[in-house]
Structure formats: C-alpha cells, structure tokens
Amino acid sequence: MTIDGSARPETAEAADAPTEPTPSARSPRGWSALRPLVLRMHFYAGVLIAPFLLVAAASGLLYALSFQAEKVLYAHELEVPVGDEVLPLSRQVHAATEANPNGTVTAVWPSAEEGATTRVLMADPDVEEGKSLAVFVDPYTGDIRGQLPSYGSSGALPLRAWLDELHRDLHLGDLGRNYSELAASWLWVVALGGLLLWIGRRRSSRRALFVPERGPRSRRRTLSWHGSVGLWAVAGLVVLSATGLTWSRYAGENIGAVQDQLGGATPAVSATLGGGAGDGGHEGHGDGHQAPAAQGSDVGIDRVVEAARAAGIEGRTSVILPSEGKGYVVKETDAQFPVHLDSVAVDPADGAIMDELRFADYPVLAKLTRFGIDAHMGTFLGLFNQLLLAALALALILLILWGYRMWWLRRPGRPVARGAWRKVPPTMLLPLAAVTAAVGWFVPMLGLSLLAFLAVDIVTGLAARAGTRRRDPAESA
C-alpha cells in the first residue's frame, strides 16, 4: 500500500501501462458541465437582483389584496340599496354633470348588477393626468354617492391605483419603471435556473423533490424549503415574468413589434365618422354605414345602449362618448372567464351600428396577450386570480428570504469558483452564448445587467489575483 492507502502496482509494466481516466478526471459533460455556470448565475442574480424582486413581490402582494379591500373601503360609493326601477342612463349622467359641472363626461359604466352604482367618468382639471374623475350615481334615485379618481381599464380607485403605481414604478415615473422591468427580466431566469439546480440534485427519494424536509433548523432544511416551494411556484413565476414584460418600456416594445409581425396585434373597433373609402370598419367587419352625423345631432346614450344590446353587447359594459370625428363605442368589460369583450361602434346621428368586433375574432396571440395581462392584473378569474397572485407573491418573498439565509449560513465560502464557463464544452458553450446574446438584446435590462455582472466578476477576479501576488511575491517571479 502507498502512504495514502492506495494499492501499489505489482510490476513495473503495470505501473507504466496507460490507465483509463477515472470519472472525476474526465472532462465534465452535459449537466455536470453546465451546473457550475447555472449555479454561479443563480447566486449572482439571487444576491444582486433579489432586492428588486423583493420590492416587486411585496408591492404585488398588497396590490393583489387591494381588490377586496377596495370593496370594503369604498362600499358607500360602490353599493346602494336595491330600488324598484332603474332610471334611464341619460338621467343618471345628467345627475353626475350637475354634481360636477366643470367636468367633461368621457365614458359611462352602467350599473352591472342589482345594488351597484353607475360610474360616470369625467375629464376634470383637478384630477391628475392619466386619471379620470368617477362620479358614482344611484341608478334607482339619481343621488350622488361620491366622487373619486379612477385609473385604468379596470377602474382602480385611489387605494388600488396607489398600490399599482408603487408596484409599477415606485411612484418615480419613467425612472422607476426600470426597477420593475429589471425584476421582470430576471425573474424567469432565476426561477428556471433554480428549477434546474433543484431537479439536478441527488436525493434519496422522489418525495424530497416536492415536500420540504423536517428536522432541526439548518442550511439543509432551508435549502429543502427553498427548492420545494420554488418547484411548486416556478410556473406561476415564469408567467408573471412574461406578462410583466409585455408592457415594460424596452422589452415591451420588442415584444409588441414581434407580435405585430406575426399578425397578433390587438384589433380595435372603428368608430370613425365620415364616408371615405377605407373607413368601413376594422378589416372589413363594418356594415359600410358611415353617414356623417349632423352638427350636434345625437340620438342620446339611451338609444345607443339599446342598439348595442340588440347587437349582443351585454353584461358589464363601458360606453365611450363621441369625440371629434368619432361615434360612440360600447364594449363589454367582463374579463372573468369566460370573457365577454365584444364591442360595437354606434353612429350618434341615428343609432346605427357602424362596426362591430367580437373577441372570438381576435388573433390567437392577441387573445393570449389579453389573458396574460388580465391574469397579471388579477381580473381574469376574479377572486381566485387574486388569491393565486397573493400566494405567488408570498412564495417569492419566502424564496428570497430563504436564499439570503442560505448565503449567510454559508459565509465566507463561495458557491462556485470563477471560470465555470471554461468547463462547458464548446459544443454547448457557443450555442449558449448565442442564445444569451439574443435574449439580452431582446430583453435589454437583462442584457445590460448581465454585462454588469460579468464586469464585476472580472474586476473582482483581477483584484483577488493581484492580492495573491502581493502576498506571495515568489509566485509572480
């Protein structure tokens, strides 16, 4: 036996004979070659991007809960005792304009169910840009129940609108939107990288893949919770990342351009007045009725709603009033499954349908985009959607906290040494580099931050090497 306990060759020929390399001596291939690179990327993103993800998750959790909080906080504006008869919509609008003569009515949301108020939306000089003043009218009596700023197609009231802006841009405007885009750009990378690392671990049973371990607190137990909860949440987190990017500043533009090129742009009903060629509705779906309305001629909102009802527009609706050169637009706004999102344009001169657009006629990509955005906003499946969003946000918060705890318990060691990319075979490295470059260009916040990570890693490595040379001058000689 040798000093280290290994077997000694019995003959000189045996000692000189070539030997097969042991598995540990062979160049790593497949997942074993890629794992150190994925681990290092997951580590960097977890430490440096996690604060942005934590803010997005915490604000997203509050936003998901704000739907139900809104119903309680603004119950007086939203709910009324059920009366015997609903007043004509024109009388309700008149009551709203009398209550706020300085406002200009832009849209009306008729009461969608018994005991719900009608919402008259106004452009008001006292309301900040991008928002409307919502005047809540009792549909049975015409009484004004209150006036509140309203934001977006879902009609977010002050609480939800404030939390929505916090989640989107931290109330910092365009500058703050960079934070949310950075978080959305990296969320799918962190989630899928963590999934690969968790599935690729050796474990004694399949149950340990899905169920966290019990026992005394330790790094192993924390890792078990981190991996198991991440496995259950990964699909939802990837969807949140993808849908969040669709309306981001930079990646959103690229996504929109690709969607347009693939013929998946979201269509819109045509409400343009005037009988010129090419004005016959969106993509030929209009009936050709484009007679111009006489100056001041308007059949009124009640006739318009009747015409829209006859055309199949039912349930929750929004009536957009005419503007210069435009007619009425009446559209369904029920985004809960099954969705009702049909719309029609109505000529104010005679109440005739100028154009109609059915959600069933949307391109597939436009439908998927609408479903994804509504799911991200918590309106697609109602309460279930909101609870699911809250659960995903809470899971992400816990995953981040567990990740930091594992990092703290491991200090001062590093998860993977530098140069992990050199262990990846060229046949894997080159395609991976090409895909990374393409994704980084398409999702700019991801690409720029990835370059920053690489720069930090290179500078840190050079500094560490210089420090080693100073401590051991003989090594640099």
DATAHU-V52049 format. One record per residue. SS is DSSP state (helix for helix, strand for strand, loop for the rest). PHI is phi in radians with two decimals (NA if undefined). BURIAL is 1 if it has 24 or more other ideal C-beta (glycine too) atoms within 12 Angstrom, else 0. Layout:
BEGIN
ss-><SS & SS>
phi-><PHI & PHI>
burial-><BURIAL & BURIAL>
END
This chain:
BEGIN
ss-><loop & loop & loop & loop & loop & loop & loop & loop & loop & loop & loop & helix & helix & helix & helix & helix & loop & loop & loop & loop & loop & loop & loop & loop & loop & loop & loop & loop & loop & loop & helix & helix & helix & helix & helix & helix & helix & helix & helix & helix & helix & helix & helix & helix & helix & helix & helix & helix & loop & helix & helix & helix & helix & helix & helix & helix & helix & helix & helix & helix & helix & helix & helix & helix & helix & helix & helix & helix & helix & helix & helix & helix & helix & loop & helix & helix & helix & helix & strand & loop & loop & loop & loop & loop & loop & loop & loop & loop & helix & helix & helix & helix & helix & helix & helix & helix & helix & helix & helix & loop & loop & loop & loop & strand & strand & strand & strand & strand & strand & loop & loop & loop & loop & loop & loop & strand & loop & strand & strand & strand & strand & strand & strand & loop & loop & loop & loop & loop & loop & loop & loop & strand & strand & strand & strand & strand & strand & loop & loop & loop & loop & loop & loop & strand & strand & strand & strand & strand & strand & strand & strand & loop & loop & loop & loop & strand & loop & helix & helix & helix & helix & helix & helix & helix & helix & helix & helix & helix & helix & loop & loop & loop & loop & helix & helix & helix & helix & helix & helix & helix & helix & helix & helix & helix & helix & helix & helix & helix & helix & helix & helix & helix & helix & helix & helix & helix & helix & helix & helix & loop & loop & loop & loop & loop & loop & loop & helix & helix & helix & helix & loop & loop & loop & loop & loop & loop & loop & loop & helix & helix & helix & helix & helix & helix & helix & helix & helix & helix & helix & helix & helix & helix & helix & helix & helix & helix & helix & helix & helix & helix & helix & helix & helix & helix & helix & helix & loop & loop & loop & loop & helix & helix & helix & helix & helix & helix & helix & helix & helix & helix & helix & loop & loop & loop & loop & loop & loop & loop & loop & loop & loop & strand & loop & loop & loop & loop & loop & loop & loop & loop & loop & helix & helix & helix & loop & loop & loop & loop & loop & loop & loop & loop & loop & loop & loop & loop & loop & loop & loop & loop & helix & helix & helix & helix & helix & helix & helix & helix & helix & helix & loop & loop & loop & loop & loop & loop & strand & strand & strand & strand & loop & loop & loop & loop & loop & strand & loop & strand & strand & strand & strand & strand & loop & strand & loop & loop & loop & loop & loop & strand & loop & loop & strand & strand & strand & strand & loop & loop & loop & loop & loop & loop & strand & strand & strand & strand & strand & loop & helix & helix & helix & loop & loop & helix & helix & helix & helix & helix & helix & helix & helix & helix & helix & helix & helix & helix & helix & loop & loop & loop & loop & loop & helix & helix & helix & helix & helix & helix & helix & helix & helix & helix & helix & helix & helix & helix & helix & helix & helix & helix & helix & helix & helix & helix & helix & helix & helix & helix & helix & helix & loop & loop & loop & loop & loop & loop & loop & loop & loop & helix & helix & helix & helix & loop & loop & helix & helix & helix & helix & helix & helix & helix & helix & helix & helix & helix & helix & helix & helix & helix & helix & helix & loop & helix & helix & helix & helix & helix & helix & helix & helix & helix & helix & helix & helix & helix & helix & helix & helix & helix & helix & helix & helix & helix & helix & helix & helix & helix & helix & helix & helix & loop & helix & helix & helix & helix & loop>
phi-><NA & -1.41 & -1.06 & -1.51 & 1.65 & -1.46 & -1.26 & -1.55 & -1.04 & -1.37 & -2.35 & -1.18 & -1.11 & -1.14 & -1.22 & -1.51 & -1.16 & -1.15 & -2.08 & -1.26 & -1.12 & -1.22 & -0.97 & -1.24 & -1.52 & -1.18 & -1.15 & -1.13 & -2.32 & 1.08 & -1.12 & -1.10 & -1.41 & -1.49 & -1.02 & -1.04 & -1.19 & -1.10 & -1.10 & -1.17 & -1.13 & -1.08 & -1.15 & -1.04 & -1.11 & -1.10 & -1.39 & -1.65 & -1.63 & -0.94 & -1.02 & -1.17 & -1.13 & -1.14 & -1.11 & -1.10 & -1.21 & -1.15 & -1.20 & -1.15 & -1.08 & -1.11 & -1.12 & -1.07 & -1.43 & -1.25 & -1.05 & -1.30 & -1.10 & -1.08 & -1.11 & -1.38 & -1.17 & -1.98 & -1.05 & -1.11 & -1.35 & -1.62 & -2.16 & -2.46 & -1.11 & -1.22 & -1.76 & -1.41 & -2.56 & -1.48 & -1.22 & -0.97 & -1.07 & -1.09 & -1.21 & -1.15 & -1.14 & -1.07 & -1.10 & -1.18 & -1.21 & -1.18 & -1.28 & -2.44 & -1.18 & -1.44 & -1.59 & -2.04 & -1.18 & -1.98 & -2.77 & -2.34 & -1.90 & -1.07 & -0.95 & -1.62 & -2.73 & -1.08 & 1.47 & -1.87 & -1.38 & -1.58 & -1.93 & -1.80 & -1.66 & -2.28 & -1.46 & -2.29 & -1.12 & -1.55 & -1.82 & -1.08 & -1.03 & 1.59 & -2.16 & -2.07 & -1.63 & -1.68 & -1.81 & -1.67 & -2.03 & -1.23 & -1.22 & -1.65 & -2.09 & 1.46 & -1.20 & -1.56 & -1.59 & 2.71 & -2.38 & -2.47 & -1.13 & -2.30 & -2.32 & 1.39 & -1.20 & -1.54 & 1.19 & -1.11 & -1.57 & -0.85 & -1.09 & -1.19 & -1.12 & -1.14 & -1.21 & -1.10 & -1.18 & -1.08 & -1.18 & -1.40 & -2.55 & 1.01 & 1.05 & -1.96 & 1.29 & -1.07 & -1.08 & -1.20 & -1.15 & -1.11 & -1.12 & -1.21 & -1.22 & -1.09 & -1.11 & -1.16 & -1.16 & -1.71 & -1.03 & -1.19 & -1.15 & -1.11 & -1.14 & -1.24 & -1.10 & -1.10 & -1.08 & -1.08 & -1.13 & -1.24 & -1.17 & -1.35 & -1.31 & -1.41 & -2.55 & -1.35 & -2.58 & -1.22 & -1.05 & -1.16 & -1.27 & -1.87 & -2.03 & -1.12 & -1.32 & -1.84 & 2.20 & -1.13 & -1.11 & -2.83 & -1.14 & -1.09 & -1.17 & -1.09 & -1.08 & -1.09 & -1.16 & -1.03 & -1.27 & -1.17 & -1.12 & -1.07 & -1.09 & -1.23 & -1.68 & -1.04 & -1.10 & -1.13 & -1.16 & -1.15 & -1.12 & -1.04 & -1.09 & -1.13 & -1.23 & -1.13 & -1.26 & -1.12 & -2.07 & -1.33 & -1.22 & -1.73 & -1.09 & -1.06 & -1.12 & -1.15 & -1.12 & -1.10 & -1.11 & -1.12 & -1.07 & -1.13 & -1.13 & -1.53 & 1.29 & -1.91 & -1.14 & -1.28 & -1.34 & -2.41 & -1.20 & -1.62 & -1.98 & -1.23 & -1.56 & 1.92 & -1.77 & -1.30 & -1.14 & 1.53 & -1.75 & -1.48 & 1.63 & -1.28 & 0.86 & 1.43 & -1.50 & -1.28 & -1.67 & 1.50 & -1.39 & -2.34 & -1.12 & -1.21 & -1.32 & -1.18 & -1.01 & 1.40 & -1.37 & -2.73 & -1.25 & 1.72 & -1.18 & -1.18 & -1.13 & -1.10 & -1.14 & -1.06 & -1.11 & -1.17 & -1.09 & -1.13 & -1.52 & 1.72 & -1.51 & -2.33 & 1.24 & -1.22 & -2.34 & -2.23 & -1.88 & -1.63 & -1.30 & -1.14 & -2.17 & -0.99 & 1.33 & -2.18 & -1.71 & -1.25 & -2.20 & -2.02 & -2.36 & -1.32 & -2.24 & -1.46 & -1.55 & -1.34 & -1.31 & -1.28 & -1.29 & -2.27 & -2.32 & -1.25 & -2.62 & -2.42 & -1.90 & -2.15 & -1.29 & -1.19 & -1.26 & -2.42 & 1.34 & -1.41 & -1.32 & -1.55 & -2.78 & -2.47 & -2.43 & -1.76 & -1.06 & -1.09 & -1.57 & -1.09 & -1.05 & -1.01 & -1.10 & -1.15 & -1.11 & -1.09 & -1.09 & -1.11 & -1.04 & -1.13 & -1.14 & -1.12 & -1.14 & -1.12 & -1.47 & 1.49 & -1.90 & -1.20 & -2.06 & 1.13 & -1.05 & -1.05 & -1.05 & -1.17 & -1.18 & -1.14 & -1.06 & -1.09 & -1.14 & -1.15 & -1.12 & -1.14 & -1.06 & -1.12 & -1.04 & -1.14 & -1.05 & -1.17 & -1.13 & -1.12 & -1.08 & -1.16 & -1.12 & -1.10 & -1.09 & -1.18 & -1.19 & -1.51 & -0.90 & -1.66 & -1.25 & -1.95 & -1.16 & -2.57 & -1.23 & -1.15 & 1.46 & -1.07 & -1.14 & -1.22 & -1.48 & -1.45 & -1.01 & -0.96 & -1.12 & -1.72 & -1.18 & -1.13 & -1.06 & -1.11 & -1.13 & -1.15 & -1.12 & -1.08 & -1.12 & -1.15 & -1.14 & -1.11 & -1.24 & -1.24 & -2.02 & -1.02 & -1.14 & -1.22 & -1.11 & -1.16 & -1.20 & -1.13 & -1.08 & -1.12 & -1.06 & -1.10 & -1.11 & -1.08 & -1.12 & -1.15 & -1.10 & -1.10 & -1.12 & -1.10 & -1.13 & -1.13 & -1.15 & -1.14 & -1.13 & -1.11 & -1.16 & -1.18 & -1.30 & -2.29 & -1.03 & -1.12 & -1.21 & -1.56 & -1.30>
burial-><0 & 0 & 0 & 0 & 0 & 0 & 0 & 0 & 0 & 0 & 0 & 0 & 0 & 0 & 0 & 0 & 0 & 0 & 0 & 0 & 0 & 0 & 0 & 0 & 0 & 0 & 0 & 0 & 0 & 0 & 0 & 0 & 1 & 1 & 1 & 1 & 1 & 1 & 1 & 1 & 1 & 1 & 1 & 1 & 1 & 1 & 1 & 1 & 1 & 1 & 0 & 1 & 1 & 1 & 1 & 1 & 1 & 1 & 1 & 1 & 1 & 1 & 1 & 1 & 1 & 1 & 1 & 0 & 0 & 1 & 0 & 0 & 0 & 1 & 0 & 0 & 1 & 1 & 0 & 1 & 0 & 0 & 0 & 0 & 0 & 1 & 1 & 0 & 1 & 1 & 1 & 1 & 1 & 1 & 1 & 1 & 1 & 0 & 1 & 1 & 0 & 0 & 1 & 0 & 1 & 1 & 1 & 1 & 1 & 1 & 1 & 1 & 0 & 0 & 0 & 1 & 1 & 1 & 1 & 1 & 1 & 1 & 1 & 1 & 0 & 0 & 1 & 0 & 0 & 0 & 1 & 1 & 1 & 1 & 1 & 1 & 1 & 1 & 1 & 1 & 0 & 1 & 1 & 1 & 1 & 1 & 1 & 1 & 1 & 1 & 1 & 1 & 1 & 1 & 1 & 1 & 1 & 1 & 1 & 1 & 1 & 1 & 1 & 1 & 1 & 1 & 1 & 1 & 1 & 1 & 0 & 0 & 0 & 0 & 0 & 0 & 1 & 1 & 1 & 1 & 1 & 1 & 1 & 1 & 1 & 1 & 1 & 1 & 1 & 1 & 1 & 1 & 1 & 1 & 1 & 1 & 1 & 1 & 0 & 0 & 0 & 0 & 0 & 0 & 0 & 0 & 0 & 0 & 0 & 0 & 0 & 1 & 1 & 0 & 0 & 0 & 0 & 0 & 0 & 0 & 0 & 1 & 1 & 1 & 1 & 1 & 1 & 1 & 1 & 1 & 1 & 1 & 1 & 1 & 0 & 1 & 1 & 1 & 1 & 1 & 1 & 1 & 1 & 1 & 1 & 1 & 1 & 1 & 1 & 1 & 1 & 1 & 0 & 1 & 1 & 1 & 0 & 0 & 1 & 0 & 0 & 0 & 0 & 0 & 0 & 1 & 1 & 1 & 1 & 1 & 1 & 1 & 1 & 0 & 0 & 0 & 0 & 0 & 1 & 0 & 1 & 1 & 0 & 0 & 1 & 1 & 0 & 0 & 1 & 1 & 0 & 0 & 1 & 0 & 0 & 0 & 0 & 0 & 1 & 1 & 1 & 1 & 1 & 1 & 1 & 1 & 1 & 1 & 1 & 0 & 1 & 0 & 1 & 0 & 1 & 1 & 1 & 1 & 1 & 1 & 1 & 1 & 0 & 0 & 0 & 1 & 1 & 1 & 1 & 1 & 1 & 1 & 1 & 1 & 1 & 1 & 0 & 0 & 1 & 0 & 1 & 1 & 1 & 1 & 1 & 1 & 1 & 1 & 1 & 1 & 1 & 1 & 1 & 1 & 1 & 1 & 1 & 0 & 1 & 0 & 0 & 1 & 0 & 0 & 0 & 1 & 1 & 0 & 1 & 1 & 1 & 1 & 1 & 1 & 1 & 1 & 1 & 1 & 1 & 1 & 0 & 1 & 0 & 0 & 1 & 1 & 0 & 1 & 1 & 1 & 1 & 1 & 1 & 1 & 1 & 1 & 1 & 1 & 1 & 1 & 1 & 1 & 1 & 1 & 1 & 1 & 1 & 0 & 0 & 0 & 0 & 0 & 0 & 0 & 1 & 0 & 0 & 1 & 0 & 1 & 1 & 0 & 1 & 1 & 0 & 0 & 0 & 1 & 0 & 0 & 0 & 0 & 0 & 0 & 0 & 1 & 0 & 0 & 1 & 1 & 0 & 1 & 1 & 1 & 1 & 1 & 1 & 0 & 1 & 1 & 0 & 0 & 1 & 0 & 0 & 0 & 1 & 0 & 0 & 0 & 0 & 0 & 0 & 0 & 0 & 0 & 0 & 0 & 0 & 0 & 0 & 0 & 0 & 0 & 0 & 0 & 0>
END
